[in-house]
């Protein structure tokens, strides 16, 4: 498989506490991988290490074969992200914000690309509005527009539809799915919405206490473990991870 | 630039305090000239000192303010999770400082000339050397301030603004370093701005070695700049180890 992201034996310790414990996985080209798990399972810690803003205690991360630890800037050139906790500056207009990040990501023909993402995320009428004046759903779309600006090979999305209404969330899911299927990129996606995960992801990884507990096809994984649906499986992972570990 | 264009009031913080200092010290200088019978004009030493001191303040704030804008708008994660390197981020702050320092200096000089007919340009090349000392040291102070905020969180912003005021008594802005008590003189000799202001007085009174002062001052400023940059990089690395960049918000810190 052509992996855009390859994570091997990733580990993060904070003193005695192990937040991520020997996690290994890949994200392939044209693949959407769901990183699932209860709060505190280590999802955001993993994403932060992939983004190079958190130093792993052990293991390695490579984006298109580029080691994040030694060639972070080069690896980030091929990556982008959107997260509910990383809003764009509220005091800049949408177009200004995209221009700033377009320069940082060294996007070619920036004006044209900004026009494309504004159209793609239906933000044209907000182009000259300050980001802080937009609704949370509109701000989420601006964050996604920024995340798509450099046509990343690896797109990291931490609960990208958390603040969106069902109709906008569906539209965004379709766009991200189209992005993954048509281009050269892969997506690592975290969400607590199991219905969404089932619709969007090709593969899911369940994290619990910093370890990957389960991995598989979101459409069949629940049944494989005797559960009614993915949500029930999620609740089992959160409440009784040991029972699933014993199954293994 | 977008922020200054959309919010011209941001220019006020670049200009207002310096303009007030010029007006205040301009009249003090005028008064001292009238009553002092000193046999020389106080303008070059006092008003000249205000012009130069305000330049250091602009250089320092030129670095600190854009970084604080990133803190206020919670934009640090977006920047540090991008291809941007720490060196590029610091270089961006320095570029912002160059712009605001030049704008501030031009305005202060214009005010000093318009209100009091005073100019600092008669010093020629030596003025450039003194400005270099103050700019480099101002940038070093700016990086130190940003590092403090990144280390202790947004509430440590309070430490950024008074840094120049804390240094001011030690560097002989308005009086020769020789009038200070011994322990203050030791500190004065370790601080680059002292060499700019001692140099300024040497040029005005035709005494001492202004060029030598300028060279020592520039060399010392570069040492401070290097130390401040190393400290800034260390604080960033520490934040990457602890994960504080991702968590940096209202009361968190690197």
Boltz contact constraints between the chains, C-beta under 6 A:
constraints:
  - contact:
      token1: [A, 48]
      token2: [B, 246]
      max_distance: 6.0
  - contact:
      token1: [A, 51]
      token2: [B, 81]
      max_distance: 6.0
  - contact:
      token1: [A, 53]
      token2: [B, 80]
      max_distance: 6.0
  - contact:
      token1: [A, 53]
      token2: [B, 81]
      max_distance: 6.0
  - contact:
      token1: [A, 53]
      token2: [B, 245]
      max_distance: 6.0
  - contact:
      token1: [A, 53]
      token2: [B, 246]
      max_distance: 6.0
  - contact:
      token1: [A, 54]
      token2: [B, 243]
      max_distance: 6.0
  - contact:
      token1: [A, 55]
      token2: [B, 240]
      max_distance: 6.0
  - contact:
      token1: [A, 55]
      token2: [B, 241]
      max_distance: 6.0
  - contact:
      token1: [A, 73]
      token2: [B, 83]
      max_distance: 6.0
  - contact:
      token1: [A, 73]
      token2: [B, 85]
      max_distance: 6.0
  - contact:
      token1: [A, 76]
      token2: [B, 82]
      max_distance: 6.0
  - contact:
      token1: [A, 76]
      token2: [B, 83]
      max_distance: 6.0
  - contact:
      token1: [A, 77]
      token2: [B, 83]
      max_distance: 6.0
  - contact:
      token1: [A, 86]
      token2: [B, 77]
      max_distance: 6.0
  - contact:
      token1: [A, 86]
      token2: [B, 78]
      max_distance: 6.0
  - contact:
      token1: [A, 89]
      token2: [B, 73]
      max_distance: 6.0
  - contact:
      token1: [A, 89]
      token2: [B, 75]
      max_distance: 6.0
  - contact:
      token1: [A, 90]
      token2: [B, 73]
      max_distance: 6.0
  - contact:
      token1: [A, 91]
      token2: [B, 73]
      max_distance: 6.0
  - contact:
      token1: [A, 92]
      token2: [B, 2]
      max_distance: 6.0
  - contact:
      token1: [A, 96]
      token2: [B, 2]
      max_distance: 6.0
  - contact:
      token1: [A, 104]
      token2: [B, 82]
      max_distance: 6.0
  - contact:
      token1: [A, 104]
      token2: [B, 84]
      max_distance: 6.0
